[in-house]
């Protein structure tokens, strides 16, 4: 039951290579869409929710519903069931859900230089290089969020893969031949040990699901019916928490023994409470170098963000899942910042919007205030001033302090 797991950057011929490898080896081809379809049927959820989890977004109600945790559990359980009885090529985000303990999985990453990908995307989509770049950055951001959430590593980190190919210097044919040659190695042959590791993975996924349904996010591994749950989040009553985990895990069919251990990321928080940070931040600015740098600087302050490079893209993101806090430029082509602000505060009044502009005026500042902007800042801005303003905005969101005075009402 060998498995070849592909993860690729957009416009690196990932679909072509995976499909040709599956055909040449006579393996079944699985994709994220097939997995989502099966998981939706099995667990009665929607494909949109599962896709949102893969794309690094989460519901505004995630802290109450544990939607992201549950979706990961649904996807893990489904892929474990799918790979247990056959030889597969898997192409997509969910390839990273296959446990590192599975010895018969060949992990492949297809990447290429950004300029090469822009050229391929521009020709394939019939768009300008600038539009192609925007598409690629958005897709790369989703891949980055996915692997950071799972491993704390970037999507192209070599340690995640057995083979990493640069498709700007490797043809599709060469890639297929190289991967098929590696797939023939004895390490990937079906053995008693590989079947056992698959059974262990499946049982670990079932325990992970049972825990997720109770809102518990812990790492789970399994060996011969013995389940180990690694705790990496501080809890005040550790002994009580460990007993609860063991009780839930022991009730899963196939578990002979349930154990817990403290993980390397488990640490007691400082006696000084940390400020709440926004879960969902959207940065909107058509100055791409500036907004990318801003995103990186905020990330160093534990604030991860999604980027939109114009008003249209920002509104598309908001319609799918409104952010907690938006940092918004005023002067942009197409839908300008004031119009974005007007629409956001009309349709999603709980989203707090911070205007950050280098070309504003007193009139625009007053108008932004009337439309419901939380704050109006000028470029260049001190990053700590911006971060503190974002925390204050999020405090307003989390406290639910929107009142009549805050309601932007109708457009002036």
C-alpha positions in Angstrom: 0.0 0.0 0.0 2.6 2.6 -1.0 1.5 6.2 -0.9 3.1 9.1 -2.9 2.1 12.4 -1.3 2.4 15.5 -3.5 2.3 19.1 -2.3 3.0 21.7 -4.9 3.2 25.4 -5.5 0.6 26.7 -7.9 1.6 26.5 -11.6 4.4 24.0 -11.0 2.7 21.2 -13.0 1.6 19.4 -9.8 -1.6 18.0 -11.3 0.2 16.8 -14.4 3.0 15.1 -12.6 0.8 13.5 -9.9 -1.7 12.2 -12.6 1.1 10.8 -14.8 2.8 9.1 -11.8 -0.5 7.5 -10.8 -1.2 6.3 -14.3 2.4 4.9 -14.8 2.3 3.0 -11.5 -1.3 1.9 -11.7 -2.2 3.7 -8.4 -5.4 5.5 -7.5 -5.3 9.3 -7.6 -6.7 11.2 -4.6 -7.1 14.9 -4.4 -8.3 17.4 -1.8 -11.7 17.7 -3.5 -12.2 13.9 -3.4 -11.2 13.9 0.3 -13.5 16.9 1.1 -16.4 15.2 -0.7 -16.0 12.0 1.3 -15.4 13.8 4.6 -18.6 15.8 4.1 -20.6 12.7 3.6 -19.1 10.9 6.5 -19.5 13.6 9.1 -22.4 15.7 7.8 -20.4 18.9 7.4 -20.0 21.2 4.4 -17.3 21.3 1.8 -16.9 25.0 2.3 -16.0 24.6 6.0 -13.4 22.0 5.2 -11.9 24.1 2.4 -11.8 27.1 4.7 -9.7 25.1 7.2 -7.3 24.1 4.4 -7.0 27.7 3.3 -5.9 28.8 6.7 -9.1 30.6 7.5 -11.4 29.9 10.4 -14.9 30.8 11.4 -15.5 33.9 13.6 -17.1 31.4 16.0 -14.2 29.0 16.1 -13.4 29.5 19.7 -16.9 28.4 20.6 -17.5 25.7 18.0 -13.9 24.4 17.6 -14.7 24.2 13.9 -11.0 24.2 12.8 -10.1 21.4 15.2 -13.1 19.3 14.2 -12.4 19.8 10.5 -8.8 18.7 10.8 -10.1 15.6 12.7 -12.6 14.9 10.0 -10.0 15.2 7.2 -7.4 13.1 9.1 -9.9 10.3 9.9 -11.1 10.2 6.3 -7.6 10.1 4.7 -6.6 7.4 7.1 -9.6 5.3 6.0 -8.9 6.0 2.3 -5.2 4.8 2.3 -5.6 1.6 4.3 -6.6 -0.7 1.5 -4.7 0.4 -1.7 -1.8 2.0 -3.5 -2.4 5.8 -3.8 -1.0 9.0 -5.2 -2.3 11.9 -3.2 -2.0 15.5 -4.5 -3.0 18.4 -2.3 -2.9 20.2 1.0 -4.1 17.1 3.0 -1.0 15.1 2.0 0.5 16.8 5.0 -2.0 15.1 7.3 -0.3 11.7 6.7 1.7 10.9 9.8 5.5 11.1 9.7 5.5 7.6 11.3 4.2 6.0 8.0 7.3 4.5 6.4 5.7 3.7 3.1 4.8 7.3 2.2 7.0 9.1 -0.3 6.7 12.8 0.2 7.2 15.0 -2.9 7.2 18.8 -3.2 7.1 20.6 -6.6 8.2 24.2 -6.5 9.8 26.8 -8.9 11.2 30.3 -9.0 8.5 32.9 -8.5 9.3 34.7 -11.9 8.8 31.3 -13.7 5.5 30.8 -12.0 4.3 34.3 -12.9 5.1 33.6 -16.5 3.3 30.3 -16.5 0.3 31.7 -14.7 0.1 34.7 -16.9 0.0 32.6 -20.0 -2.4 30.0 -18.6 -4.9 32.5 -17.2 -4.5 35.1 -20.0 -3.8 37.9 -17.4 -1.1 40.4 -16.9 2.0 39.5 -14.9 0.8 41.8 -12.1 -2.5 40.0 -11.9 -0.7 36.6 -12.1 1.5 37.7 -9.2 -1.5 38.6 -7.1 -3.0 35.2 -7.7 0.2 33.4 -6.7 0.8 35.4 -3.6 -2.7 34.6 -2.3 -2.2 30.9 -3.0 1.2 30.9 -1.4 -0.2 32.6 1.7 -2.7 29.8 2.1 0.0 27.2 1.8 2.1 29.0 4.3 -0.7 29.2 6.9 -1.4 25.5 6.4 2.1 24.2 7.1 2.7 26.8 9.8 -0.4 25.6 11.6 0.6 21.9 11.3 4.3 22.0 11.8 5.5 25.6 12.5 7.4 25.4 9.2 7.1 27.1 5.8 5.6 25.2 2.9 8.8 24.7 1.1 10.9 23.6 4.0 13.1 20.7 2.9 12.6 18.7 6.1 9.0 18.1 5.2 9.8 16.1 2.1 11.8 13.2 0.7 12.0 14.8 -2.8 11.9 18.5 -3.6 12.0 19.4 -7.3 12.4 22.7 -8.9 10.1 22.6 -11.9 11.7 25.6 -13.6 14.7 23.3 -14.3 12.9 19.9 -14.4 10.5 18.8 -17.1 7.3 17.0 -16.3 8.7 13.8 -17.9 11.9 14.0 -15.9 9.9 14.6 -12.7 7.7 11.6 -13.4 10.6 9.3 -14.1 12.5 10.4 -11.0 9.5 9.9 -8.7 8.6 6.5 -10.2 12.2 5.3 -9.7 12.1 6.3 -6.1 8.7 4.7 -5.6 10.2 1.4 -6.6 12.6 1.4 -3.6 12.1 -1.5 -1.1 11.4 1.0 1.7 8.0 1.6 0.1 7.0 -2.0 -0.5 4.0 -3.4 1.4 5.2 -5.2 4.5 3.8 -6.4 7.8 5.4 -3.4 9.4 3.8 -0.9 6.9 0.4 -2.4 7.4 0.8 -2.1 11.1 1.9 1.5 10.9 -1.3 2.2 8.8 -3.4 0.5 11.4 -1.7 2.6 14.1 -2.3 5.8 12.1 -6.0 5.0 11.7 -6.5 4.3 15.4 -4.6 7.5 16.3 -6.9 9.5 13.9 -10.0 7.9 15.6 -8.8 8.9 19.0 -7.9 12.4 17.7 -11.5 12.7 16.4 -13.0 11.6 19.7 -10.9 14.2 21.6 -11.7 16.9 19.0 -15.4 16.3 19.5 -14.9 17.2 23.1 -12.9 20.3 22.2 -9.4 18.9 23.2 -6.5 19.7 20.9 -3.6 17.3 21.7 -1.2 15.4 19.5 -2.0 11.7 19.3 0.2 8.7 18.4 -0.4 5.0 18.6 1.7 1.8 18.8 0.1 -1.6 19.0 -3.1 -0.4 20.7 -1.2 1.9 23.1 -2.3 5.5 22.5 -0.1 8.4 23.7 -1.5 11.9 23.9 1.0 14.8 24.0 -0.2 17.9 25.8 1.3 21.1 24.5 -1.1 23.6 26.0 -1.0 24.7 29.6 -4.0 23.8 31.7 -4.6 24.7 35.3 -5.6 21.3 36.6 -3.3 19.0 34.7 -4.1 15.8 36.6 -7.8 16.3 36.0 -7.2 17.0 32.3 -5.0 13.9 31.9 -7.7 11.7 33.5 -10.3 13.1 31.1 -8.1 12.5 28.0 -7.5 8.9 29.1 -11.2 8.3 29.7 -12.1 9.6 26.2 -9.3 7.7 24.5 -10.0 4.4 26.3 -13.5 4.4 25.0 -12.4 4.2 21.4 -12.6 0.7 19.9 -9.1 -0.8 19.5 -7.4 1.2 22.3 -5.8 -1.2 24.9 -4.1 1.5 26.9 -4.2 5.3 27.0 -1.2 7.4 28.2 -0.4 11.1 28.4 2.8 13.0 28.3 3.9 16.7 28.5 5.1 18.0 25.2 8.0 20.4 24.5 5.7 23.4 23.9 3.9 23.0 27.3 4.8 25.9 29.6 3.1 27.8 32.3 2.1 31.3 31.2 3.6 34.4 32.8 1.9 35.7 36.0 1.2 38.8 33.8 -1.7 38.1 31.5 -1.1 38.4 27.8 -3.1 40.8 25.8 -5.7 39.1 23.6 -4.6 39.2 20.0 -6.9 39.2 16.9 -7.4 35.8 15.4 -8.3 37.1 12.0 -6.4 40.1 10.6 -6.8 41.4 7.0 -4.3 43.9 5.6 -5.4 45.7 2.5 -3.0 47.8 0.5 -2.0 47.9 -3.2 1.6 48.7 -2.3 2.7 45.1 -2.3 6.2 45.5 -1.0 4.9 47.6 1.9 2.1 45.4 2.9 4.2 42.2 2.7 6.8 43.8 5.0 4.1 45.0 7.3 2.7 41.4 7.5 6.1 40.0 8.4 6.7 42.7 11.1 3.3 42.0 12.7 4.0 38.3 12.6 7.1 38.9 14.8 4.6 40.3 17.3 2.5 37.1 17.1 -0.1 38.6 14.8 -0.6 36.5 11.7 -2.5 38.2 8.8 -4.1 37.6 5.4 -3.3 40.1 2.7 -5.5 41.6 0.0 -3.9 43.8 -2.7 -7.0 45.8 -3.7 -10.6 46.5 -2.6 -12.2 43.9 -4.7 -10.0 41.1 -3.3 -10.6 42.5 0.3 -14.4 42.4 -0.2 -14.3 38.8 -1.5 -12.4 37.7 1.6 -14.8 39.6 3.9 -17.8 38.0 2.2 -16.4 34.5 2.9 -15.3 35.1 6.5 -15.2 38.6 8.0 -12.0 39.5 9.9 -11.8 40.7 13.5 -9.5 43.6 12.5 -8.8 45.2 9.1 -5.9 47.5 8.4 -7.0 49.5 5.3 -5.3 51.8 2.8 -7.4 54.6 1.3 -5.9 55.2 -2.1 -6.3 52.0 -4.2 -7.4 51.4 -7.8 -10.9 50.1 -8.3 -12.8 50.1 -5.0 -11.0 52.7 -2.8 -10.6 52.4 0.9 -13.5 54.6 1.9 -15.9 52.5 -0.2 -14.5 49.3 1.4 -14.9 50.8 4.8 -18.5 51.8 4.0 -19.4 48.3 2.8 -17.6 46.5 5.6 -19.2 48.5 8.4 -22.6 48.2 6.8 -22.5 44.5 6.2 -20.1 43.4 9.1 -20.3 46.1 11.8 -18.4 43.9 14.3 -15.2 44.1 12.1 -13.0 47.0 13.3 -11.3 48.9 10.6 -8.0 50.9 11.0 -7.2 53.3 8.3 -3.5 53.4 7.5 -2.7 55.8 4.7 0.1 58.0 3.3 -2.1 60.2 1.2 -5.0 61.2 3.5 -6.6 64.5 4.2 -8.5 66.0 7.1 -11.7 65.6 5.1 -11.1 61.9 4.5 -10.2 61.4 8.2 -13.4 62.9 9.3 -15.4 60.9 6.7 -13.7 57.7 7.8 -14.6 58.5 11.4 -18.3 59.0 10.4 -18.3 55.7 8.5 -17.1 53.8 11.6 -13.3 53.5 11.4 -11.8 52.5 14.7 -8.7 54.6 14.1 -7.0 56.7 11.4 -3.2 56.4 11.2 -0.7 58.0 8.8 2.3 56.3 7.1 5.0 55.8 8.1 3.6 54.3 11.3 5.5 53.0 14.3 4.8 49.2 14.2 4.2 49.1 18.0 1.7 52.0 17.7 -0.1 50.0 15.0 0.1 46.7 17.0 -1.3 48.4 20.1 -4.1 50.0 18.1 -5.0 46.6 16.7 -5.1 45.1 20.1 -7.4 47.9 21.3 -9.6 47.3 18.3 -9.8 43.6 19.0 -10.6 44.3 22.6 -13.7 46.1 21.4 -14.6 43.2 19.1 -14.1 40.6 21.8 -16.0 42.6 24.4 -18.9 43.1 22.0 -19.0 46.9 22.8 -20.7 48.0 19.5 -23.4 50.4 20.5 -25.5 53.1 18.9 -22.7 55.6 19.0 -20.5 53.2 17.1 -23.0 52.3 14.4 -22.0 53.9 11.2 -25.6 54.0 10.0 -26.3 55.0 6.5 -23.8 56.5 4.1 -23.4 60.3 4.3 
